Amino acid sequence: MVVVLLPGLLATEAGGQKRFELDAATLNEALRALPVADLVLDERGEVRPLVHVYVDGDRAHDLAAPLSPAARVRIVAAIAGGQTA
């Protein structure tokens, strides 16, 4: 099973669950199976600009890329905004 790890904010939106074990052949399938898929993917089905996805420690850009059954997917939400001095 593919393991998907969510950061705290997305885990809160997923009912407090940070880890998901999914049966997914591709990165796209894994991301779409998440209860927070709409926060990770935009209306075109692409990863949102302030979200980064890593597969087995490497930044992933190709959603059609196949995943090994033992893959670990980590989602990192970038922090933006704030005030300049």
KEZAKOL-831240 format. One record per residue: residue in three letters; chain; x, y, z of N, C-alpha, C in turn. Coordinates in pm, whole numbers, plus 50000, padded with zeros to 5 digits. Layout:
  aa ch   n_x   n_y   n_z  ca_x  ca_y  ca_z   c_x   c_y   c_z
 ALA  A     X     Y     Z     X     Y     Z     X     Y     Z
...
REM end
This chain:
  aa ch   n_x   n_y   n_z  ca_x  ca_y  ca_z   c_x   c_y   c_z
 MET  A 50083 49882 50000 50000 50000 50000 50087 50125 50000
 VAL  A 50047 50223 49924 50114 50352 49920 50078 50428 50048
 VAL  A 50176 50488 50111 50153 50568 50231 50161 50715 50193
 VAL  A 50058 50791 50229 50055 50935 50205 50054 51005 50340
 LEU  A 50147 51098 50359 50159 51172 50484 50118 51318 50461
 LEU  A 50031 51367 50546 49982 51504 50535 50044 51592 50642
 PRO  A 50065 51721 50611 50109 51815 50715 49993 51845 50809
 GLY  A 50023 51907 50920 49924 51934 51024 49797 52001 50977
 LEU  A 49809 52109 50900 49690 52183 50857 49599 52098 50769
 LEU  A 49656 52025 50675 49575 51938 50591 49519 51821 50671
 ALA  A 49596 51771 50766 49547 51662 50852 49425 51708 50932
 THR  A 49428 51831 50978 49313 51885 51051 49189 51883 50962
 GLU  A 49206 51922 50836 49094 51921 50741 49050 51780 50705
 ALA  A 49139 51683 50727 49108 51542 50698 49059 51470 50824
 GLY  A 49007 51546 50918 48954 51486 51040 49060 51445 51140
 GLY  A 49178 51504 51128 49286 51474 51223 49378 51362 51179
 GLN  A 49349 51300 51066 49431 51188 51019 49549 51240 50937
 LYS  A 49670 51201 50978 49792 51246 50909 49847 51143 50810
 ARG  A 49808 51018 50827 49864 50909 50746 49751 50832 50679
 PHE  A 49767 50810 50550 49671 50733 50472 49743 50621 50399
 GLU  A 49689 50502 50405 49741 50389 50328 49642 50364 50215
 LEU  A 49691 50378 50093 49604 50374 49976 49651 50273 49875
 ASP  A 49558 50217 49803 49588 50130 49691 49583 50218 49566
 ALA  A 49698 50266 49521 49703 50359 49407 49818 50322 49316
 ALA  A 49793 50322 49186 49896 50288 49088 49979 50410 49047
 THR  A 49918 50529 49056 49988 50651 49015 49975 50757 49125
 LEU  A 50058 50859 49113 50051 50969 49208 49916 51039 49200
 ASN  A 49864 51054 49081 49733 51116 49061 49624 51039 49137
 GLU  A 49625 50907 49126 49527 50825 49196 49538 50841 49347
 ALA  A 49660 50846 49397 49681 50861 49541 49629 50995 49590
 LEU  A 49660 51102 49519 49617 51235 49561 49466 51251 49552
 ARG  A 49405 51197 49448 49260 51208 49430 49184 51126 49534
 ALA  A 49246 51025 49591 49180 50941 49691 49177 51005 49829
 LEU  A 49249 51113 49848 49254 51179 49978 49127 51259 50005
 PRO  A 49083 51264 50130 48965 51346 50160 48991 51496 50144
 VAL  A 49115 51535 50131 49150 51676 50110 49202 51700 49968
 ALA  A 49161 51616 49875 49208 51628 49736 49181 51766 49679
 ASP  A 49068 51826 49715 49034 51958 49662 49127 52067 49716
 LEU  A 49194 52043 49826 49290 52139 49880 49430 52118 49823
 VAL  A 49456 52000 49770 49586 51966 49713 49587 51991 49563
 LEU  A 49477 51959 49497 49466 51972 49352 49373 52087 49316
 ASP  A 49407 52158 49208 49321 52267 49163 49210 52214 49072
 GLU  A 49130 52304 49017 49018 52265 48933 49059 52194 48803
 ARG  A 49184 52209 48763 49236 52139 48644 49296 52004 48679
 GLY  A 49299 51973 48809 49357 51846 48853 49507 51851 48871
 GLU  A 49563 51971 48875 49707 51988 48895 49734 52026 49040
 VAL  A 49854 51996 49086 49891 52030 49223 49891 52183 49237
 ARG  A 49828 52229 49343 49818 52374 49367 49959 52434 49382
 PRO  A 49976 52562 49345 50109 52625 49346 50181 52623 49481
 LEU  A 50109 52633 49591 50175 52637 49722 50180 52501 49791
 VAL  A 50159 52396 49712 50168 52259 49764 50281 52188 49691
 HIS  A 50365 52121 49767 50474 52043 49709 50451 51898 49746
 VAL  A 50479 51809 49651 50459 51666 49673 50593 51596 49652
 TYR  A 50624 51507 49745 50749 51430 49740 50715 51282 49741
 VAL  A 50782 51207 49656 50767 51062 49653 50901 51001 49688
 ASP  A 50904 50927 49795 51027 50864 49844 51141 50965 49857
 GLY  A 51107 51086 49901 51207 51189 49927 51241 51280 49810
 ASP  A 51190 51250 49691 51219 51331 49573 51095 51412 49534
 ARG  A 51116 51538 49498 51005 51624 49456 50942 51565 49331
 ALA  A 50810 51553 49332 50736 51493 49221 50662 51600 49144
 HIS  A 50667 51591 49012 50596 51686 48926 50499 51615 48832
 ASP  A 50526 51488 48803 50447 51412 48707 50339 51331 48780
 LEU  A 50215 51376 48771 50106 51308 48841 50075 51171 48781
 ALA  A 50116 51150 48657 50092 51020 48593 50200 50918 48627
 ALA  A 50299 50960 48703 50409 50870 48737 50358 50751 48818
 PRO  A 50404 50632 48783 50362 50515 48859 50425 50516 48999
 LEU  A 50353 50459 49094 50403 50446 49230 50428 50300 49261
 SER  A 50536 50273 49331 50558 50137 49377 50462 50112 49493
 PRO  A 50427 49989 49519 50336 49960 49630 50390 50007 49766
 ALA  A 50521 50022 49777 50582 50065 49902 50616 50214 49905
 ALA  A 50565 50290 49809 50599 50432 49799 50547 50509 49920
 ARG  A 50625 50612 49957 50584 50706 50061 50570 50843 49998
 VAL  A 50451 50898 50005 50422 51028 49946 50405 51126 50061
 ARG  A 50479 51236 50055 50467 51339 50158 50419 51468 50091
 ILE  A 50317 51526 50148 50264 51652 50097 50312 51763 50190
 VAL  A 50367 51868 50131 50417 51981 50209 50344 52105 50159
 ALA  A 50278 52173 50250 50209 52297 50214 50301 52414 50247
 ALA  A 50332 52493 50145 50418 52610 50164 50341 52717 50240
 ILE  A 50414 52798 50310 50353 52908 50385 50382 53036 50309
 ALA  A 50279 53114 50284 50295 53240 50210 50224 53351 50285
 GLY  A 50258 53469 50246 50191 53584 50306 50276 53644 50417
 GLY  A 50214 53720 50499 50287 53783 50608 50304 53931 50581
 GLN  A 50386 53991 50661 50404 54134 50654 50552 54164 50635
 THR  A 50582 54256 50548 50721 54296 50530 50751 54412 50622
 ALA  A 50874 54418 50661 50915 54524 50756 50950 54651 50684
REM end
